[in-house]
Amino acid sequence: MRILALDVGTKTIGVAVSDELKITANGVKTINRKNETNDINELKSLVGEYSPEKIVVGLPYRMDGSLGERGQNIEKFAKKIESKIKLPLEFWDESFSTVNAEKALIEGNMSRKKRKKVIDKMAAVIILQDYLRNSG
């Protein structure tokens, strides 16, 4: 069974999915956020397509381990996802996923314009890779 990972932002949601053996993470898409109902419907569609056993949501913890306002907003949205999609949901520390994604894309000589289109999907891949490497 696969795992779906989300990098939730205010404007976009980066989505990644694992392979069946839970070894690799692949970027799926970047959802441009419109409203909560639309966002959740897009996620339901992806769940139908990939049949994951759970959803991992990246949370940006502060250096002291607490959650700021952004993290609390992501947590609230994730709880709504969980209630609508009916899959187990797990939070994962994503503190530097976007920074690391940006570095990787710059090292790959990707233009700023192209980076902007894939950064959130790449951040979701990094969250999922970290999760696969370090959980169970």
Buried (B, 14 or more C-beta within 10 A) or exposed (E): EBBBBBBBBEEBBBBBBBEEEBEEBBBBBBBEBEEEEEBBEBBBEBBEEBEBEBBBBBBBBEEEEEBEEEBEEBBEBBEEBBEBBEBEBBBBBBBBBBEBBBEBBEEEEBEEEEBEEBBBBBBBBBBBBBBBEEEE
